[in-house]
Amino acid sequence: MGKKQTWFVVLLVLSVAILAACQPAATPASESGEGAVGEGEEGDRIHFCVVHNNADHPSITAIVNGMEAEADAYGSIDLTFYDPAYDPQKQLDMIEDCIALDPDAILVNAVDPAAVVPGLKKVQDAGIPLIMHNADTNEEGRQYSLTFVGCDFVEQGRAAGDAMVKYLEDGAKGVIIQGKPGQTGVAERTSGAEEVIAASGKDIEIIDAQPADWMKDKALTVMQDFLTRYPDLDFVYALDDPMALGALEAIKASGRQDEIKVFGVGGFKEACDALKSSELYGTALHPSYLVGVYSVRAAYDAVNDRVLPDVLNAPTGAITPDNVDRLYHLCW
């Protein structure tokens, strides 16, 4: 082989080597899962299965809207929803239905914090990441979930208590319309309000409390009974806005709307409208839309083996007739 031919071969080999070095190297999926799910080849999909406690509630509608918006933002997440309509046994059955679908994660909004525990154990036994949201399980059940996504319910009670202290006079007597007994948020929203009232030094007394299971119609009936039994009521504290609106309806029908101040929890748009007209005197924001957003985000992080806190809370605060115009965009 002549010198020219030899140099040609050398140049050819060098050119091939340089071109090979310039090609992007294949990146293996991380052993931890980081970047392995939802960030790989186009067409990869993630599936989350969600079990509500009761879809027939405006708060759950807002949660679903938040979940769907966040899933759309990722562009790779599919959602399946189940609704047990506040039936604990149906919720257990639907958790099993979720497990049978073999999703990447399961998200549960507990009907009953204790009754849901056997279903949560089955999720863990199946090796599927579990996220609790909106209504948590009890201490026993928490060992099976990675995190709880919701709001600080005690802080919501404090925010409602702040509004009561602001708008009620010394000597005011009132009642509480509770949610479903034993469920997350009932004791906490009550104790938070009572704490603030006690610390204020004002003479504000809660003389009775009855459940209405988070239902507007039931709250209306409960309030009618309260109006009959307590002719000198000054206020009612309902543990969510639909129940507050049900109580308000009963109060207006009785002609006593100028005597009785109504307080709620939620930030429901109809309640914010009632705040604008001073028919309602306070609510504590429960940003359900953000609970939905944060829940999908937490499930995505779980699938990708990222560290999650034990509790992930969306922010809260009091909305009153004095600030509702400024905060109205947060109402849902």
N, C-alpha and C positions, 0 to 999 in steps of 0.2 A: 504494500500500500504506500503511495507517495505522500510527501509532506502535506500537500494541499488536501488530499483525501482524509489524512489523519486529523488535521485541524477542523475539517467539516464535521467529522464524527464527534469530536470533542465539543464543538459548539452546539451540535444537535442535542447531545446528552445534557449539557448545561441548561439549554432552553427548556427542555422537558422538566428538569428538576425545579427550575424557577417557577414555571407555570403551576406545577403541583403544589409548591409551597404557598402560592397565592390563593388557592382554593379554600373556602371556609371548611373548617373541620366539623364533623358531626358531633353534636353535643348530647351526651347520654343523659337520661333522666336522672335527677338527683335521687339518692337512696332515701332521703327524708321525704320525698314526694314533692318538694318545692319545685314548682314549675312543671310538674309532671301531669297535672290534671287541669284542663281548661286553658292551658298555655302551650299546648303541643300542636300537632298538625291540625290544619283546618278540618272541621267536621267532628272533632272530639266533642262529646257532650257530657255534661254532668247532670244527674237527676237527684232532686231533693223531694222527699215525700213529707207533706205537712198535715198534721192532724189538729184541727181546731178544737175548741171546746163548744162553741156555738156560733156558726157563721151568720145567724140571723141577728146581728148586732152591728151598729155602725162602727164600733171600734175595730171589729174583725174585718169589716170591709176596708177600712183604712190600712190595716196591717197587710191585707192581701195586695192592695194597691202598691204599698211600699215594697213588698217582696217581688212583685212582678216588675216594678221599675228597676230594682237592683239587678234582677235576673237579666233584664234586657240590656242593662249597662255592661254586664260581663259578656253578653252575646253568646254564651255557651251553656246556659243553665236552663233545664226544663223543670217545671214544678207540677206536682200532683197534689190535690187538696182533698181531704176527707172531713166531713162534718157529722159529729155524733149527736148534735143538738142537745147538749148538756146531759147525755146519758153515759154514766161511767162505764157500763158494760159494753156499750157500742164503741166507746173510745178504745177499750182494750182490743175489741175485735178489729177495729180499723188500724190499730198499731200493727197487729199481725198481718193485715192486708198490705201494709207498707213494707213490712219485712219480706213478704213474699215477692214484692217487686224488685228486691235487691237494689235499692237506691244507694247513692253515694253518701247520703246523710238523711236522718229523720228529724223533723222538728215537731215538738208536741206542746200544745197549750192545754194544761191540765184542767179537766172537769173537776176532779177531786184530787187533792194532793196526795192522799194515801191510797185511794183506790187505783190510781194509775201506776203504782210502783211495779206490780208484776209485769206489766207491759214494757216498762222501761228496762227491766232486767232482761227480758227477751231480746230487746234491741241490742244490749251490750253482748249478750251471748251469741248473737248473730254477727258480731264484729262490725256493726254499723255505727258511725259517729252519731251521737244524740245531742241535740240542742233543745233546751226548754225555753219557751218564750211566752211572755205576757202573763201567764199564771203558772207558778212554779210547783214542783213536787215538794214533799216533806224531806226531813233530814235523811231518812232511809233511802229515798229515791235519788237524792243528789249524787250518790256514789256512782250512779249509772250514766249521768249526763256530764258533758264537758263544760257547760256554762248555762247561765240563765240570762236571757235578754229581756229587759223590761224597763220599768221605772222604779225609783226609790219610793215605795208606797207610803212609808212613814213621812218622807219629805213632802209628798203630795198632801197628806193630812195636815202637815204643818202649814202649807200654803193656804189650804182651805181655812185653817184656824186663824191665820193672819187676817183673812178677809172677814171672818166672823168678829174678831176683836175690833176691827176697824169700823164695822157698820152696826154692831149691836150695842144697846145701852146696858148699863148696870141693871141687874135684876132680870135679864132676859131668860126666858125658859123655852127650850126647844126639844126636838126629837130627831132621831137618826133613822133614815131608811137605808138598810144594809143590802149588800149583794147576797150571793149564795153563801150560806153559812159554811165556815171552814175553808173557803177558797182564799187564795192569795189576794191580799188587798183589803179584805174586810176588817180584820183586826188592826192592820197597820194604818189604814187611812183614818180609822177611829182614834187610835192611840196618838197619832201625830197631831190631830186637831185638839184632843183633850190636853196634850202637853202644852201647846201654845196658849190655850185658854187659861190653864192653871198658872202659867208663868206670867200672864198679863196682869194678874191681880183683879181682873174684872169679875163681877158676880154674874157669870153666865152658866146656866144649869141645863144639863141634858137629862130629861125626865123619863125618856122611854126610847127604845130602839126595836124595830121590827124588820125582818127581811122581805125583799121584793124580788130577789133572784136576778137582779140586773135588768128587770123587765119594766118598761114604761107603764104598761097597763096594770101590772100588779102594784106598782108604786102608787098609781092613781087610787086604787082600792084601799091600800094601806093608809094613804093620806086621808081619805074620806073617813076612815075609822078614827084616826088621830084627831080630826076636826070635831068629831062627835064627842070623843072622850075628854078632850082638852080644849075648852072654850077660850082659854087665855094664852094660847101659844103665840110666841114671838118669832120663832124661826124653825126651819127644817134643814138638816144637812143630809143630802142624799149622796151616797158613795159613788155614783156616776151620773153623768148629765142626762141620759134618757130617763132615769128615775127622777131626777130633779124636775125635768119637764113634765113628767106624769104628776108629780106632786103639785107643781104650779098649776096644771090644768084643774085639779081638784080644788085648789085654793081659789082660783078665779071663779069657778062655778059656784062656790060658796059665798062669793062677794067679799072675801076677807083679804084680798091681795094687798091692800094698804096696811094691813096689820102684821102680816107674816112675811119675813124675808127668807128667800130660798137660796141655798148654796149647793154646789155640785162638784164633780170631779170629771175632767175629760178634755174640755176644749172643743166639744161637739159644735159644729157651726150654728145649729139652731139655738144652742145655749148661748153662744156668743152674740147672736142677734137679740136674745132676751136680755143680755147684759147691756147692750146698746140702748135698749128701751127701759132699763132699770127695773125690769120684771124679775130678773135674777140679780143677785148681789155678789156672787163670786164663784169661780170654778178654779180648779187646779189642773194645769195642763198635763194631759196624758198624750204624748206625741205618738199615737199609734202607727202613723205612717213610718216614722223613724224606727219604731220597734220592728216593723217588717223589713226595713232596709238593713238594720243592724243584724237581724236574725239570719238573713241570706248571707251577709258578709261573714258572720261567725261560722256558718256552715261551710262556706268556701274555704275559710282559713283552716277549719278542722280537717277537711279533705286533703289539704296541702300540708298537714302536720305542723301548723303554726301554733304557737303558744296562745292560749286563750285565758282571760281572767275568769274567776269563778262566777262573777256577776258583771254584766255589761249593761249599764243604765243609760237610757236616753234622758235628756234634761227635762226639768219640770219648773213650775213657778205659778204664782197666782195671776189670774186674769179677772179684773173687776170693771165696774162701769167707768172707773177713772183711767184705765189704761187699755181698754178693749180696742179702741180705734188704732192704737199703735201696734197692738199684738194680733190684730184680727187675721193677718195673713197666716198665722200659726194654727188657726181653728180649722177643723177638718169635717 
